[in-house]
Amino acid sequence: MDVDSGAGAATVGGNRRALVVDDHALFAEALARVLDLQGFECTVAGLLDVVAEVHRLRPHLVLLDVNLGGTDGLDLVEPAVRSGAKVVIVTGTRDEDRLAVAAALGASGWVDKASPLPELVEAASAVLAGRTLWDPALRGELVERGHRQLARRGELRWRFDGLTTREWEVLELLDRGRSVPAIGLELRISVPTVRTHIRGILAKLDVSSQLAAVALYDERRRLG
């Protein structure tokens, strides 16, 4: 964790409402308890509608994991920032592209989820005091990289939005290494029907092979 103590630092005062967003309940509750003991008013968010909770609670700080099972935490960064909250990414991921996207969306930094809880509290306090956890020397480059990844993410989402439910199922099975006959058996459809779905996938993703489709699928899943 690199804390920039630049000129934006200010007394936090009573602005210490925090929202923890994490799909690991034990971790979220432990972090919330420690934050409460340090004078924060901390709430653990339910994962069904985090954006609604942000608008209802109006937290000053959101501690957010970007890997939330069925929800991509990156989609929550911008709404939280727009609401006026500072966002700290608390995650085990070391995927620099995803962290760059978080920076481009307005997150104030990231902390390794494996850090001791006192270090997470220190990061939360630093951000509320107006500091950033990004390395100042690298932040500009990181944000620029994040904007490039956001553009790529948007392009991939646009391509994949055209897939039908069945095409998604076929592509997911291809990604798991299933053969065409095995996919037919698992989905209870004929081999020619599987091949028809594969042709549709290739056309919509604008690729020429199953390997290329799977590679694109993996990139889409990584970028969110």
C-alpha positions as CSV (number, residue, x, y, z in Angstrom):
1,M,0.0,0.0,0.0
2,D,1.5,3.4,-1.1
3,V,-0.2,6.3,0.6
4,D,0.2,9.7,-1.1
5,S,0.0,12.4,1.6
6,G,-0.4,15.2,-0.9
7,A,-2.0,18.6,-0.4
8,G,-5.6,17.2,-0.4
9,A,-5.4,15.9,3.2
10,A,-8.1,17.1,5.5
11,T,-9.5,16.3,8.9
12,V,-12.0,13.6,8.6
13,G,-14.2,14.6,11.5
14,G,-17.6,12.9,11.5
15,N,-17.4,11.8,7.8
16,R,-16.8,8.1,8.6
17,R,-19.7,6.2,7.3
18,A,-18.3,3.1,5.5
19,L,-19.9,0.3,3.5
20,V,-18.1,-3.0,3.0
21,V,-18.9,-4.9,-0.1
22,D,-17.6,-8.5,-0.2
23,D,-19.0,-11.9,-0.9
24,H,-17.0,-13.5,1.9
25,A,-19.2,-12.8,4.8
26,L,-16.7,-13.7,7.6
27,F,-14.1,-11.3,6.1
28,A,-16.7,-8.5,5.6
29,E,-18.0,-8.8,9.2
30,A,-14.5,-8.9,10.7
31,L,-13.4,-5.8,8.7
32,A,-16.7,-4.0,9.7
33,R,-16.1,-4.8,13.4
34,V,-12.6,-3.5,13.3
35,L,-13.7,-0.3,11.5
36,D,-16.5,0.2,14.1
37,L,-13.9,0.0,16.9
38,Q,-11.9,2.7,15.1
39,G,-14.8,5.1,15.1
40,F,-16.3,4.3,11.7
41,E,-20.1,3.7,11.2
42,C,-19.7,0.6,9.2
43,T,-22.3,-1.5,7.3
44,V,-21.9,-4.7,5.4
45,A,-23.7,-4.5,2.1
46,G,-26.0,-7.2,0.8
47,L,-25.0,-8.2,-2.7
48,L,-28.5,-8.1,-4.3
49,D,-28.5,-4.4,-5.0
50,V,-25.4,-2.7,-3.8
51,V,-26.1,0.5,-5.8
52,A,-29.4,1.0,-4.0
53,E,-27.6,0.5,-0.6
54,V,-25.0,3.1,-1.6
55,H,-27.8,5.6,-2.4
56,R,-29.7,4.8,0.8
57,L,-26.8,4.9,3.2
58,R,-24.7,7.6,1.5
59,P,-21.4,6.2,2.8
60,H,-18.3,8.4,2.7
61,L,-16.2,5.3,2.0
62,V,-16.9,2.1,0.1
63,L,-14.5,-0.9,0.7
64,L,-15.1,-3.0,-2.4
65,D,-13.9,-6.4,-3.6
66,V,-14.0,-6.5,-7.4
67,N,-14.6,-10.3,-7.5
68,L,-18.1,-10.8,-6.1
69,G,-19.0,-14.2,-7.6
70,G,-21.9,-13.5,-10.0
71,T,-21.4,-9.7,-9.8
72,D,-18.5,-7.8,-11.3
73,G,-17.4,-5.3,-8.6
74,L,-15.9,-3.0,-11.2
75,D,-19.5,-2.2,-12.2
76,L,-20.0,-0.7,-8.8
77,V,-17.0,1.6,-8.7
78,E,-18.5,4.4,-10.8
79,P,-21.9,4.6,-9.2
80,A,-20.3,4.7,-5.7
81,V,-17.9,7.5,-6.8
82,R,-20.8,9.4,-8.4
83,S,-22.7,9.2,-5.1
84,G,-19.8,11.1,-3.5
85,A,-18.1,8.1,-1.8
86,K,-14.4,7.3,-1.9
87,V,-13.8,3.8,-3.1
88,V,-11.0,1.5,-1.9
89,I,-10.6,-1.8,-3.7
90,V,-9.9,-4.5,-1.1
91,T,-9.2,-7.7,-3.1
92,G,-6.9,-10.6,-3.5
93,T,-6.6,-10.1,-7.3
94,R,-3.2,-9.0,-8.7
95,D,-4.7,-8.5,-12.2
96,E,-3.2,-5.2,-13.2
97,D,-5.7,-4.6,-16.0
98,R,-8.6,-4.8,-13.6
99,L,-6.9,-2.6,-11.1
100,A,-6.2,-0.1,-13.8
101,V,-9.9,-0.1,-14.8
102,A,-10.7,0.6,-11.1
103,A,-8.3,3.6,-11.1
104,A,-9.9,4.9,-14.4
105,L,-13.3,4.6,-12.8
106,G,-12.3,6.8,-9.9
107,A,-11.2,4.4,-7.1
108,S,-8.8,5.9,-4.7
109,G,-6.5,2.9,-4.5
110,W,-6.4,-0.8,-3.6
111,V,-5.3,-2.9,-0.7
112,D,-4.4,-6.6,-0.7
113,K,-7.2,-8.5,1.1
114,A,-4.5,-10.6,2.9
115,S,-3.2,-7.5,4.6
116,P,-3.6,-7.3,8.4
117,L,-6.8,-5.6,9.4
118,P,-5.1,-2.6,11.0
119,E,-3.4,-1.9,7.6
120,L,-6.9,-1.9,6.0
121,V,-8.1,0.5,8.6
122,E,-5.1,2.7,8.0
123,A,-5.9,2.7,4.3
124,A,-9.5,3.6,4.9
125,S,-8.5,6.5,7.2
126,A,-5.9,7.8,4.7
127,V,-8.4,7.9,1.8
128,L,-11.0,9.7,4.0
129,A,-8.3,12.2,4.8
130,G,-8.0,13.0,1.1
131,R,-5.1,10.9,0.2
132,T,-4.7,8.3,-2.6
133,L,-3.3,4.8,-2.3
134,W,-2.0,4.7,-5.9
135,D,1.6,5.4,-6.4
136,P,1.6,9.1,-7.6
137,A,4.4,8.4,-10.0
138,L,2.4,5.7,-11.7
139,R,-1.2,6.9,-11.3
140,G,-1.4,8.8,-14.6
141,E,-0.1,5.8,-16.6
142,L,-2.4,3.5,-14.7
143,V,-5.5,5.6,-15.4
144,E,-4.6,5.8,-19.1
145,R,-4.2,2.0,-19.2
146,G,-7.5,1.7,-17.4
147,H,-9.3,3.8,-20.1
148,R,-7.8,1.6,-22.8
149,Q,-9.1,-1.5,-20.9
150,L,-12.5,0.1,-20.5
151,A,-12.8,0.7,-24.2
152,R,-11.8,-2.9,-24.9
153,R,-14.3,-4.1,-22.2
154,G,-17.1,-2.1,-23.9
155,E,-16.2,-3.6,-27.2
156,L,-16.2,-7.2,-25.8
157,R,-19.5,-6.7,-24.0
158,W,-21.1,-5.4,-27.2
159,R,-19.9,-8.5,-29.1
160,F,-21.0,-10.9,-26.4
161,D,-24.4,-9.2,-25.9
162,G,-25.5,-10.7,-29.2
163,L,-25.1,-14.3,-28.1
164,T,-28.3,-16.3,-27.3
165,T,-28.6,-18.3,-24.0
166,R,-27.8,-21.5,-25.8
167,E,-24.8,-20.0,-27.5
168,W,-23.5,-18.9,-24.1
169,E,-24.0,-22.5,-22.9
170,V,-22.1,-24.0,-25.8
171,L,-19.2,-21.4,-25.5
172,E,-18.9,-22.1,-21.8
173,L,-18.6,-25.8,-22.5
174,L,-16.0,-25.2,-25.2
175,D,-14.0,-23.2,-22.7
176,R,-14.1,-26.2,-20.4
177,G,-12.5,-28.3,-23.1
178,R,-15.6,-30.2,-24.1
179,S,-15.8,-31.8,-27.6
180,V,-18.7,-31.1,-29.9
181,P,-20.2,-34.6,-29.3
182,A,-19.8,-34.1,-25.5
183,I,-21.6,-30.8,-25.7
184,G,-24.4,-32.4,-27.6
185,L,-24.8,-35.0,-24.9
186,E,-24.6,-32.6,-22.0
187,L,-27.1,-30.1,-23.6
188,R,-29.2,-32.9,-25.1
189,I,-29.0,-31.5,-28.6
190,S,-27.7,-33.1,-31.8
191,V,-24.2,-32.7,-33.1
192,P,-25.3,-30.7,-36.1
193,T,-27.2,-28.4,-33.8
194,V,-24.1,-27.8,-31.7
195,R,-22.2,-27.0,-34.9
196,T,-24.9,-24.5,-35.9
197,H,-24.5,-22.8,-32.6
198,I,-20.8,-22.7,-32.9
199,R,-21.0,-21.1,-36.4
200,G,-23.3,-18.5,-34.8
201,I,-20.8,-17.8,-32.0
202,L,-18.0,-17.4,-34.5
203,A,-20.0,-15.0,-36.6
204,K,-21.2,-12.9,-33.7
205,L,-17.8,-12.7,-32.1
206,D,-16.1,-12.0,-35.5
207,V,-13.5,-14.8,-35.1
208,S,-12.6,-17.7,-37.4
209,S,-12.0,-20.6,-35.0
210,Q,-13.2,-22.2,-31.7
211,L,-9.9,-21.5,-30.1
212,A,-10.2,-17.8,-30.9
213,A,-13.7,-17.7,-29.5
214,V,-12.6,-19.3,-26.3
215,A,-9.6,-16.9,-26.0
216,L,-12.1,-14.0,-26.4
217,Y,-14.4,-15.5,-23.9
218,D,-11.5,-15.8,-21.4
219,E,-10.6,-12.1,-22.0
220,R,-14.2,-11.0,-21.6
221,R,-14.5,-12.9,-18.3
222,R,-11.2,-11.4,-17.0
223,L,-12.1,-7.8,-17.9
224,G,-15.6,-8.1,-16.7
